[in-house]
Amino acid sequence: MNLNLSEEQRLLQDSVARYVAREHDFAQYRRIADGDAEAGHAVWRSMAELGWLGLPLPEADGGSGGGPMDIAIVMEGLGSALVLAPYLSTAVLGADLIARLATPAQRERWLPALAKGALRIALAASGAIAADGRRGLDIRATRGHGRGWRLDGVVRGVVDAPDAGLWLVPARIDDDAAGPADAIAVFTVTPRAPGLAATAFGRVDGRRAADLAFDGVTLTDGDRLGASDAEPGDARVALEAALDAATAAACADAIGCLTVLVDRTVAYAKTRIQFDQPLAAHQALRHRMVDMALHREEARAIALCAALRLDGDPGARARMVSGAKIRVGRAARAIAEGAIQIHGAMGVTDELAIGAYAKRLLAFEMTHGTAAEHQRRIVALRRAAGGLRPFD
């Protein structure tokens, strides 16, 4: 396994670092978090101009054919600067699902617009993982009049939904005659669809989310990703792969946050004088900062492995991604707590970025499945592969 970056990847890494250093400081984060829409649009336009939005897309769809490592590089840079943009929702999760499931006509309609920054996407799924290792889905799809569909149900906490122009809605097909039992289909829904109600709110990390209620939302066969003249198959495989890609990308974003927290804490401890000596002179604090650095390196290693496994065997991919989510979440908690404790009370004030990074990491722990859910998923995957006895 080659862990070295290619020349193109190093250039991408340098480009991301230069952009966030020049264009996105903590003041910019505060403006966007406080509701400055124009500042957010400017960031999105810059991402489109730099080619990041089309990075994972094939060249035929207006992209550059980048892989999981390219996405990880961008996400780590965005996390290091607390960039508040729906990059994960749109360019990673939304683009992946459309590329996997859509017909050529649907790809032509959505993907070039996505790459140009003219379209933002949100996935209307909670990301919760059931005890059997499957992703829980909250929306039901039944056949309506003729060849149409009806969506019902509520999905909560859809990240980036308030500003999205298109929602991808995975739904469980209730009508056995319309497909295999327990089949999944993904539908495209616009925010103004009749029967749809959205309640927007702000998250602790500065992003916006919404609770979506579907009450008899009527769609056509053309609104389902996939051939409209075919019976709906099971989109679960594509959905699992896209969600794993998004989880791996979220881990990379968290690594960017962890790196900044460790570096700033070490720098602060070297310059903060207390009792006539710097904090770094205290052995207990030095040990604490070494532990933080070790957590970061371990988290970075497993996040890198998760990104490299995304194109491999589905079972190995799922286990590695879930393992990365657990380990990075554990590192996030340890490093955020250490950074705040060493900075003291001002570590949680709005004047310092330390608290903002800690909030972003807290949101990461609760998004794309909790640690407990991913642990259950790993157990279910191992049992399915015959690696555990029934009562292990």
C-alpha positions as a LaTeX table, in Angstrom:
\begin{tabular}{lrrr}
\hline
Residue & $x$ (\AA) & $y$ (\AA) & $z$ (\AA) \\
\hline
Met1 & 0.00 & 0.00 & 0.00 \\
Asn2 & 1.58 & 3.28 & $-1.14$ \\
Leu3 & 0.96 & 5.99 & 1.46 \\
Asn4 & 2.93 & 8.69 & $-0.35$ \\
Leu5 & 1.10 & 11.53 & $-2.08$ \\
Ser6 & 1.52 & 11.86 & $-5.82$ \\
Glu7 & 2.82 & 15.07 & $-7.35$ \\
Glu8 & $-0.72$ & 16.10 & $-8.29$ \\
Gln9 & $-1.94$ & 15.43 & $-4.76$ \\
Arg10 & 0.88 & 17.51 & $-3.25$ \\
Leu11 & $-0.05$ & 20.37 & $-5.56$ \\
Leu12 & $-3.70$ & 20.03 & $-4.48$ \\
Gln13 & $-2.64$ & 20.03 & $-0.82$ \\
Asp14 & $-0.59$ & 23.21 & $-1.36$ \\
Ser15 & $-3.50$ & 24.84 & $-3.20$ \\
Val16 & $-5.93$ & 24.10 & $-0.36$ \\
Ala17 & $-3.46$ & 25.34 & 2.25 \\
Arg18 & $-2.87$ & 28.59 & 0.36 \\
Tyr19 & $-6.58$ & 29.20 & $-0.09$ \\
Val20 & $-7.57$ & 28.73 & 3.54 \\
Ala21 & $-4.61$ & 30.78 & 4.75 \\
Arg22 & $-5.45$ & 33.65 & 2.40 \\
Glu23 & $-9.23$ & 33.61 & 2.24 \\
His24 & $-10.71$ & 31.94 & 5.30 \\
Asp25 & $-9.58$ & 33.10 & 8.73 \\
Phe26 & $-11.54$ & 32.83 & 11.97 \\
Ala27 & $-13.26$ & 36.15 & 11.30 \\
Gln28 & $-14.61$ & 34.75 & 8.04 \\
Tyr29 & $-15.89$ & 31.70 & 9.90 \\
Arg30 & $-17.68$ & 33.95 & 12.41 \\
Arg31 & $-19.33$ & 35.99 & 9.63 \\
Ile32 & $-20.71$ & 32.90 & 7.91 \\
Ala33 & $-21.78$ & 31.27 & 11.19 \\
Asp34 & $-23.61$ & 34.49 & 12.09 \\
Gly35 & $-25.63$ & 34.37 & 8.87 \\
Asp36 & $-23.65$ & 36.39 & 6.32 \\
Ala37 & $-25.03$ & 34.72 & 3.20 \\
Glu38 & $-22.83$ & 36.65 & 0.76 \\
Ala39 & $-19.68$ & 35.52 & 2.55 \\
Gly40 & $-20.88$ & 31.92 & 2.25 \\
His41 & $-21.66$ & 32.35 & $-1.45$ \\
Ala42 & $-18.19$ & 33.77 & $-2.03$ \\
Val43 & $-16.59$ & 30.69 & $-0.50$ \\
Trp44 & $-18.76$ & 28.41 & $-2.65$ \\
Arg45 & $-17.86$ & 30.33 & $-5.82$ \\
Ser46 & $-14.18$ & 30.05 & $-4.97$ \\
Met47 & $-14.48$ & 26.29 & $-4.55$ \\
Ala48 & $-16.12$ & 26.03 & $-7.96$ \\
Glu49 & $-13.43$ & 28.17 & $-9.59$ \\
Leu50 & $-10.67$ & 26.09 & $-8.01$ \\
Gly51 & $-12.28$ & 22.92 & $-9.37$ \\
Trp52 & $-12.93$ & 21.34 & $-5.98$ \\
Leu53 & $-16.67$ & 20.82 & $-6.49$ \\
Gly54 & $-16.11$ & 18.65 & $-9.54$ \\
Leu55 & $-13.04$ & 16.95 & $-8.09$ \\
Pro56 & $-14.61$ & 13.47 & $-7.58$ \\
Leu57 & $-16.69$ & 13.54 & $-10.77$ \\
Pro58 & $-15.68$ & 11.86 & $-14.05$ \\
Glu59 & $-14.40$ & 14.20 & $-16.74$ \\
Ala60 & $-17.45$ & 13.38 & $-18.87$ \\
Asp61 & $-19.64$ & 14.95 & $-16.17$ \\
Gly62 & $-17.62$ & 18.14 & $-15.86$ \\
Gly63 & $-15.25$ & 16.91 & $-13.17$ \\
Ser64 & $-11.59$ & 15.97 & $-12.93$ \\
Gly65 & $-11.83$ & 12.30 & $-11.95$ \\
Gly66 & $-10.27$ & 12.62 & $-8.50$ \\
Gly67 & $-10.24$ & 9.78 & $-6.00$ \\
Pro68 & $-10.86$ & 9.35 & $-2.26$ \\
Met69 & $-7.39$ & 10.66 & $-1.33$ \\
Asp70 & $-8.02$ & 13.88 & $-3.25$ \\
Ile71 & $-11.26$ & 14.35 & $-1.32$ \\
Ala72 & $-9.46$ & 13.65 & 1.96 \\
Ile73 & $-6.87$ & 16.32 & 1.16 \\
Val74 & $-9.53$ & 18.92 & 0.50 \\
Met75 & $-11.60$ & 17.96 & 3.55 \\
Glu76 & $-8.60$ & 18.11 & 5.89 \\
Gly77 & $-7.85$ & 21.61 & 4.65 \\
Leu78 & $-11.47$ & 22.71 & 5.08 \\
Gly79 & $-11.53$ & 21.34 & 8.61 \\
Ser80 & $-8.31$ & 23.14 & 9.52 \\
Ala81 & $-9.96$ & 26.48 & 8.69 \\
Leu82 & $-13.49$ & 25.69 & 9.96 \\
Val83 & $-14.87$ & 26.27 & 6.47 \\
Leu84 & $-18.68$ & 26.35 & 6.60 \\
Ala85 & $-19.70$ & 25.14 & 3.15 \\
Pro86 & $-21.83$ & 22.16 & 2.06 \\
Tyr87 & $-18.85$ & 20.50 & 0.38 \\
Leu88 & $-19.39$ & 17.14 & 2.05 \\
Ser89 & $-23.14$ & 17.12 & 1.39 \\
Thr90 & $-22.85$ & 18.22 & $-2.24$ \\
Ala91 & $-19.48$ & 17.32 & $-3.76$ \\
Val92 & $-18.96$ & 14.07 & $-1.84$ \\
Leu93 & $-22.27$ & 12.53 & $-0.81$ \\
Gly94 & $-24.63$ & 14.01 & $-3.38$ \\
Ala95 & $-22.24$ & 13.64 & $-6.30$ \\
Asp96 & $-21.41$ & 10.05 & $-5.35$ \\
Leu97 & $-25.04$ & 8.94 & $-5.18$ \\
Ile98 & $-25.99$ & 10.60 & $-8.46$ \\
Ala99 & $-22.94$ & 9.19 & $-10.22$ \\
Arg100 & $-23.74$ & 5.67 & $-8.98$ \\
Leu101 & $-27.49$ & 5.59 & $-9.59$ \\
Ala102 & $-28.58$ & 8.21 & $-12.12$ \\
Thr103 & $-29.41$ & 7.69 & $-15.76$ \\
Pro104 & $-27.31$ & 9.52 & $-18.38$ \\
Ala105 & $-30.03$ & 12.17 & $-18.67$ \\
Gln106 & $-30.14$ & 12.68 & $-14.91$ \\
Arg107 & $-26.35$ & 12.89 & $-14.72$ \\
Glu108 & $-26.35$ & 15.50 & $-17.47$ \\
Arg109 & $-29.00$ & 17.49 & $-15.63$ \\
Trp110 & $-27.41$ & 17.54 & $-12.18$ \\
Leu111 & $-23.66$ & 16.87 & $-12.24$ \\
Pro112 & $-22.34$ & 19.69 & $-14.48$ \\
Ala113 & $-24.43$ & 22.18 & $-12.47$ \\
Leu114 & $-22.95$ & 20.75 & $-9.28$ \\
Ala115 & $-19.39$ & 21.09 & $-10.59$ \\
Lys116 & $-20.01$ & 24.74 & $-11.55$ \\
Gly117 & $-21.37$ & 25.62 & $-8.11$ \\
Ala118 & $-24.91$ & 26.20 & $-9.39$ \\
Leu119 & $-26.42$ & 23.38 & $-7.33$ \\
Arg120 & $-26.25$ & 22.43 & $-3.66$ \\
Ile121 & $-27.47$ & 19.04 & $-2.50$ \\
Ala122 & $-28.49$ & 17.57 & 0.84 \\
Leu123 & $-29.14$ & 13.91 & 1.64 \\
Ala124 & $-32.40$ & 13.48 & 3.56 \\
Ala125 & $-31.24$ & 10.60 & 5.76 \\
Ser126 & $-30.32$ & 10.55 & 9.44 \\
Gly127 & $-27.25$ & 8.34 & 9.05 \\
Ala128 & $-28.23$ & 6.26 & 12.11 \\
Ile129 & $-27.10$ & 2.64 & 12.04 \\
Ala130 & $-29.47$ & $-0.09$ & 13.24 \\
Ala131 & $-28.51$ & $-3.04$ & 15.44 \\
Asp132 & $-28.18$ & $-5.29$ & 12.37 \\
Gly133 & $-25.57$ & $-2.95$ & 10.89 \\
Arg134 & $-27.89$ & $-1.40$ & 8.30 \\
Arg135 & $-28.55$ & 2.29 & 7.96 \\
Gly136 & $-31.92$ & 3.30 & 9.34 \\
Leu137 & $-34.30$ & 5.01 & 6.91 \\
Asp138 & $-37.25$ & 7.14 & 7.98 \\
Ile139 & $-39.10$ & 7.74 & 4.70 \\
Arg140 & $-41.55$ & 5.32 & 3.07 \\
Ala141 & $-42.29$ & 5.24 & $-0.65$ \\
Thr142 & $-45.50$ & 3.76 & $-2.02$ \\
Arg143 & $-46.91$ & 3.63 & $-5.50$ \\
Gly144 & $-49.28$ & 6.52 & $-6.16$ \\
His145 & $-51.76$ & 6.95 & $-8.96$ \\
Gly146 & $-50.51$ & 5.68 & $-12.29$ \\
Arg147 & $-46.75$ & 5.22 & $-12.26$ \\
Gly148 & $-45.97$ & 7.87 & $-9.67$ \\
Trp149 & $-44.76$ & 7.69 & $-6.07$ \\
Arg150 & $-45.85$ & 9.00 & $-2.70$ \\
Leu151 & $-43.37$ & 9.79 & 0.09 \\
Asp152 & $-44.32$ & 9.87 & 3.77 \\
Gly153 & $-42.31$ & 10.17 & 6.97 \\
Val154 & $-40.03$ & 12.48 & 8.93 \\
Val155 & $-36.27$ & 12.71 & 8.85 \\
Arg156 & $-34.50$ & 14.89 & 11.41 \\
Gly157 & $-31.29$ & 16.83 & 11.42 \\
Val158 & $-30.60$ & 16.93 & 7.67 \\
Val159 & $-27.31$ & 18.83 & 7.46 \\
Asp160 & $-27.16$ & 21.68 & 4.89 \\
Ala161 & $-30.81$ & 21.15 & 3.93 \\
Pro162 & $-31.92$ & 24.82 & 4.36 \\
Asp163 & $-29.63$ & 26.08 & 1.59 \\
Ala164 & $-29.88$ & 23.11 & $-0.78$ \\
Gly165 & $-31.63$ & 23.35 & $-4.12$ \\
Leu166 & $-32.09$ & 19.58 & $-4.36$ \\
Trp167 & $-32.68$ & 16.92 & $-1.74$ \\
Leu168 & $-31.82$ & 13.29 & $-2.33$ \\
Val169 & $-34.32$ & 11.21 & $-0.36$ \\
Pro170 & $-33.59$ & 7.51 & 0.24 \\
Ala171 & $-36.87$ & 5.74 & 0.97 \\
Arg172 & $-37.96$ & 2.24 & 1.85 \\
Ile173 & $-40.40$ & 0.84 & $-0.72$ \\
Asp174 & $-43.52$ & $-0.33$ & 1.10 \\
Asp175 & $-45.32$ & $-1.89$ & $-1.86$ \\
Asp176 & $-43.97$ & $-5.41$ & $-2.39$ \\
Ala177 & $-45.37$ & $-5.40$ & $-5.90$ \\
Ala178 & $-43.18$ & $-2.40$ & $-6.77$ \\
Gly179 & $-39.87$ & $-4.10$ & $-6.01$ \\
Pro180 & $-38.07$ & $-6.64$ & $-3.84$ \\
Ala181 & $-38.89$ & $-6.80$ & $-0.14$ \\
Asp182 & $-37.17$ & $-4.13$ & 1.92 \\
Ala183 & $-35.87$ & $-2.46$ & $-1.25$ \\
Ile184 & $-34.48$ & 1.07 & $-1.20$ \\
Ala185 & $-34.91$ & 3.78 & $-3.83$ \\
Val186 & $-33.46$ & 7.31 & $-3.93$ \\
Phe187 & $-35.66$ & 10.18 & $-5.06$ \\
Thr188 & $-34.88$ & 13.76 & $-6.06$ \\
Val189 & $-37.09$ & 16.33 & $-4.33$ \\
Thr190 & $-37.07$ & 20.12 & $-4.60$ \\
Pro191 & $-37.62$ & 22.22 & $-1.46$ \\
Arg192 & $-40.95$ & 23.62 & $-2.70$ \\
Ala193 & $-42.63$ & 20.27 & $-3.36$ \\
Pro194 & $-46.26$ & 20.19 & $-2.14$ \\
Gly195 & $-46.70$ & 18.22 & 1.07 \\
Leu196 & $-43.17$ & 18.94 & 2.26 \\
Ala197 & $-42.46$ & 20.95 & 5.43 \\
Ala198 & $-38.97$ & 21.97 & 6.58 \\
Thr199 & $-38.02$ & 23.34 & 9.99 \\
Ala200 & $-34.56$ & 24.89 & 9.84 \\
Phe201 & $-32.21$ & 25.37 & 12.78 \\
Gly202 & $-28.55$ & 26.07 & 13.50 \\
Arg203 & $-26.16$ & 23.39 & 14.71 \\
Val204 & $-23.54$ & 23.74 & 17.40 \\
Asp205 & $-20.77$ & 23.79 & 14.78 \\
Gly206 & $-22.21$ & 26.75 & 12.84 \\
Arg207 & $-23.77$ & 24.71 & 10.07 \\
Arg208 & $-27.48$ & 24.79 & 9.31 \\
Ala209 & $-29.78$ & 21.78 & 9.28 \\
Ala210 & $-33.49$ & 21.05 & 9.06 \\
Asp211 & $-36.13$ & 18.55 & 10.09 \\
Leu212 & $-38.06$ & 17.44 & 6.99 \\
Ala213 & $-41.63$ & 16.15 & 7.11 \\
Phe214 & $-43.03$ & 14.36 & 4.04 \\
Asp215 & $-46.83$ & 14.14 & 4.00 \\
Gly216 & $-47.99$ & 12.64 & 0.75 \\
Val217 & $-45.28$ & 14.22 & $-1.40$ \\
Thr218 & $-46.13$ & 13.11 & $-4.92$ \\
Leu219 & $-43.36$ & 12.32 & $-7.40$ \\
Thr220 & $-43.05$ & 10.85 & $-10.86$ \\
Asp221 & $-40.91$ & 7.95 & $-11.98$ \\
Gly222 & $-38.53$ & 10.52 & $-13.43$ \\
Asp223 & $-37.85$ & 11.82 & $-9.93$ \\
Arg224 & $-36.31$ & 8.49 & $-8.92$ \\
Leu225 & $-32.61$ & 8.06 & $-9.58$ \\
Gly226 & $-32.36$ & 5.34 & $-12.17$ \\
Ala227 & $-34.20$ & 4.31 & $-15.33$ \\
Ser228 & $-37.84$ & 5.38 & $-15.14$ \\
Asp229 & $-39.01$ & 2.49 & $-17.35$ \\
Ala230 & $-37.51$ & $-0.18$ & $-15.10$ \\
Glu231 & $-38.78$ & $-1.62$ & $-11.85$ \\
Pro232 & $-37.02$ & 0.00 & $-8.89$ \\
Gly233 & $-34.09$ & $-2.08$ & $-7.75$ \\
Asp234 & $-32.32$ & $-1.88$ & $-4.44$ \\
Ala235 & $-30.19$ & 1.25 & $-4.05$ \\
Arg236 & $-28.86$ & 0.08 & $-0.69$ \\
Val237 & $-25.44$ & $-0.90$ & $-2.04$ \\
Ala238 & $-24.91$ & 2.50 & $-3.62$ \\
Leu239 & $-26.27$ & 4.28 & $-0.55$ \\
Glu240 & $-23.94$ & 2.38 & 1.80 \\
Ala241 & $-20.95$ & 3.13 & $-0.42$ \\
Ala242 & $-21.81$ & 6.83 & $-0.63$ \\
Leu243 & $-22.37$ & 7.12 & 3.12 \\
Asp244 & $-19.07$ & 5.36 & 3.81 \\
Ala245 & $-17.31$ & 7.79 & 1.47 \\
Ala246 & $-18.93$ & 10.69 & 3.32 \\
Thr247 & $-17.95$ & 9.26 & 6.71 \\
Ala248 & $-14.33$ & 8.85 & 5.59 \\
Ala249 & $-14.36$ & 12.43 & 4.30 \\
Ala250 & $-15.81$ & 13.66 & 7.61 \\
Cys251 & $-12.94$ & 11.88 & 9.40 \\
Ala252 & $-10.48$ & 13.82 & 7.22 \\
Asp253 & $-12.25$ & 17.07 & 8.13 \\
Ala254 & $-11.87$ & 16.15 & 11.81 \\
Ile255 & $-8.15$ & 15.49 & 11.30 \\
Gly256 & $-7.78$ & 19.06 & 10.08 \\
Cys257 & $-9.40$ & 20.28 & 13.30 \\
Leu258 & $-7.23$ & 18.03 & 15.47 \\
Thr259 & $-4.03$ & 19.26 & 13.83 \\
Val260 & $-4.88$ & 22.89 & 14.52 \\
Leu261 & $-5.88$ & 22.19 & 18.12 \\
Val262 & $-2.65$ & 20.34 & 18.89 \\
Asp263 & $-0.42$ & 22.92 & 17.17 \\
Arg264 & $-2.12$ & 25.91 & 18.78 \\
Thr265 & $-2.13$ & 24.33 & 22.21 \\
Val266 & 1.59 & 23.60 & 22.02 \\
Ala267 & 2.32 & 27.14 & 20.82 \\
Tyr268 & 0.17 & 28.62 & 23.60 \\
Ala269 & 1.86 & 26.51 & 26.28 \\
Lys270 & 5.27 & 27.76 & 25.13 \\
Thr271 & 4.33 & 31.44 & 25.41 \\
Arg272 & 1.83 & 31.57 & 28.30 \\
Ile273 & 3.74 & 32.57 & 31.41 \\
Gln274 & 2.42 & 31.47 & 34.78 \\
Phe275 & 4.34 & 31.63 & 38.05 \\
Asp276 & 7.34 & 33.08 & 36.16 \\
Gln277 & 7.64 & 30.19 & 33.72 \\
Pro278 & 5.84 & 29.00 & 30.58 \\
Leu279 & 3.13 & 26.38 & 30.90 \\
Ala280 & 5.25 & 24.07 & 28.75 \\
Ala281 & 7.78 & 23.88 & 31.56 \\
His282 & 5.37 & 21.79 & 33.63 \\
Gln283 & 6.01 & 18.10 & 33.08 \\
Ala284 & 2.39 & 17.06 & 33.53 \\
Leu285 & 1.29 & 19.45 & 30.78 \\
Arg286 & 4.06 & 18.27 & 28.49 \\
His287 & 2.84 & 14.70 & 28.95 \\
Arg288 & $-0.71$ & 15.83 & 28.22 \\
Met289 & 0.36 & 17.49 & 24.96 \\
Val290 & 2.35 & 14.42 & 23.92 \\
Asp291 & $-0.77$ & 12.32 & 24.46 \\
Met292 & $-2.74$ & 14.76 & 22.30 \\
Ala293 & $-0.16$ & 14.49 & 19.52 \\
Leu294 & $-0.25$ & 10.68 & 19.69 \\
His295 & $-4.04$ & 10.70 & 19.46 \\
Arg296 & $-3.79$ & 12.89 & 16.37 \\
Glu297 & $-1.27$ & 10.66 & 14.59 \\
Glu298 & $-3.24$ & 7.51 & 15.34 \\
Ala299 & $-6.43$ & 9.15 & 14.11 \\
Arg300 & $-4.74$ & 10.41 & 10.94 \\
Ala301 & $-3.38$ & 6.93 & 10.17 \\
Ile302 & $-6.74$ & 5.18 & 10.42 \\
Ala303 & $-8.52$ & 7.99 & 8.55 \\
Leu304 & $-6.00$ & 7.54 & 5.74 \\
Cys305 & $-6.60$ & 3.79 & 5.71 \\
Ala306 & $-10.36$ & 4.36 & 5.52 \\
Ala307 & $-9.93$ & 6.62 & 2.48 \\
Leu308 & $-7.71$ & 4.06 & 0.76 \\
Arg309 & $-10.24$ & 1.25 & 1.37 \\
Leu310 & $-13.21$ & 3.04 & $-0.19$ \\
Asp311 & $-12.69$ & 1.45 & $-3.61$ \\
Gly312 & $-12.07$ & $-2.04$ & $-2.24$ \\
Asp313 & $-14.14$ & $-4.93$ & $-0.94$ \\
Pro314 & $-17.45$ & $-3.62$ & 0.52 \\
Gly315 & $-17.15$ & $-5.59$ & 3.76 \\
Ala316 & $-13.56$ & $-4.51$ & 4.41 \\
Arg317 & $-14.48$ & $-0.95$ & 3.46 \\
Ala318 & $-17.38$ & $-0.84$ & 5.88 \\
Arg319 & $-15.35$ & $-2.26$ & 8.78 \\
Met320 & $-12.46$ & 0.13 & 8.19 \\
Val321 & $-14.70$ & 3.20 & 7.86 \\
Ser322 & $-16.59$ & 2.33 & 11.03 \\
Gly323 & $-13.31$ & 1.70 & 12.84 \\
Ala324 & $-12.03$ & 5.08 & 11.67 \\
Lys325 & $-15.18$ & 6.84 & 12.82 \\
Ile326 & $-14.79$ & 5.33 & 16.29 \\
Arg327 & $-11.07$ & 6.04 & 16.62 \\
Val328 & $-11.19$ & 9.58 & 15.22 \\
Gly329 & $-14.14$ & 10.35 & 17.50 \\
Arg330 & $-12.17$ & 9.13 & 20.51 \\
Ala331 & $-9.21$ & 11.29 & 19.51 \\
Ala332 & $-11.51$ & 14.25 & 18.94 \\
Arg333 & $-12.86$ & 14.06 & 22.47 \\
Ala334 & $-9.40$ & 13.67 & 24.07 \\
Ile335 & $-7.75$ & 16.46 & 22.07 \\
Ala336 & $-10.62$ & 18.94 & 22.39 \\
Glu337 & $-10.75$ & 18.43 & 26.15 \\
Gly338 & $-6.99$ & 18.79 & 26.48 \\
Ala339 & $-6.89$ & 21.96 & 24.38 \\
Ile340 & $-9.64$ & 23.60 & 26.42 \\
Gln341 & $-8.14$ & 22.61 & 29.75 \\
Ile342 & $-4.66$ & 23.91 & 28.88 \\
His343 & $-6.07$ & 27.18 & 27.53 \\
Gly344 & $-8.23$ & 27.59 & 30.61 \\
Ala345 & $-11.62$ & 29.32 & 30.70 \\
Met346 & $-10.90$ & 31.46 & 27.65 \\
Gly347 & $-10.72$ & 28.26 & 25.60 \\
Val348 & $-14.52$ & 28.19 & 25.44 \\
Thr349 & $-15.07$ & 31.88 & 24.65 \\
Asp350 & $-15.97$ & 33.25 & 21.22 \\
Glu351 & $-12.77$ & 35.29 & 21.14 \\
Leu352 & $-10.65$ & 32.20 & 20.59 \\
Ala353 & $-11.11$ & 29.63 & 17.84 \\
Ile354 & $-10.41$ & 26.75 & 20.25 \\
Gly355 & $-14.05$ & 26.48 & 21.31 \\
Ala356 & $-15.24$ & 26.57 & 17.69 \\
Tyr357 & $-12.98$ & 23.65 & 16.77 \\
Ala358 & $-14.22$ & 21.73 & 19.80 \\
Lys359 & $-17.84$ & 22.31 & 18.72 \\
Arg360 & $-17.10$ & 21.10 & 15.21 \\
Leu361 & $-15.57$ & 17.94 & 16.64 \\
Leu362 & $-18.56$ & 17.45 & 18.93 \\
Ala363 & $-20.84$ & 17.63 & 15.90 \\
Phe364 & $-18.59$ & 15.15 & 14.10 \\
Glu365 & $-19.02$ & 12.62 & 16.92 \\
Met366 & $-22.82$ & 12.75 & 16.54 \\
Thr367 & $-22.97$ & 12.80 & 12.71 \\
His368 & $-22.74$ & 9.83 & 10.31 \\
Gly369 & $-23.51$ & 7.42 & 13.12 \\
Thr370 & $-22.39$ & 7.44 & 16.73 \\
Ala371 & $-19.49$ & 5.38 & 18.08 \\
Ala372 & $-21.92$ & 2.90 & 19.64 \\
Glu373 & $-23.77$ & 2.49 & 16.33 \\
His374 & $-20.54$ & 1.89 & 14.44 \\
Gln375 & $-19.43$ & $-0.65$ & 17.04 \\
Arg376 & $-22.69$ & $-2.55$ & 16.50 \\
Arg377 & $-22.13$ & $-2.32$ & 12.76 \\
Ile378 & $-18.68$ & $-3.89$ & 13.02 \\
Val379 & $-20.08$ & $-6.73$ & 15.14 \\
Ala380 & $-22.90$ & $-7.31$ & 12.62 \\
Leu381 & $-20.44$ & $-7.34$ & 9.71 \\
Arg382 & $-18.17$ & $-9.83$ & 11.46 \\
Arg383 & $-21.05$ & $-12.12$ & 12.32 \\
Ala384 & $-22.30$ & $-11.95$ & 8.74 \\
Ala385 & $-18.83$ & $-12.98$ & 7.57 \\
Gly386 & $-18.71$ & $-15.86$ & 10.05 \\
Gly387 & $-16.06$ & $-14.23$ & 12.21 \\
Leu388 & $-18.09$ & $-14.25$ & 15.47 \\
Arg389 & $-20.10$ & $-16.91$ & 17.25 \\
Pro390 & $-23.75$ & $-15.98$ & 18.00 \\
Phe391 & $-23.01$ & $-14.95$ & 21.59 \\
Asp392 & $-19.63$ & $-13.26$ & 21.04 \\
\hline
\end{tabular}
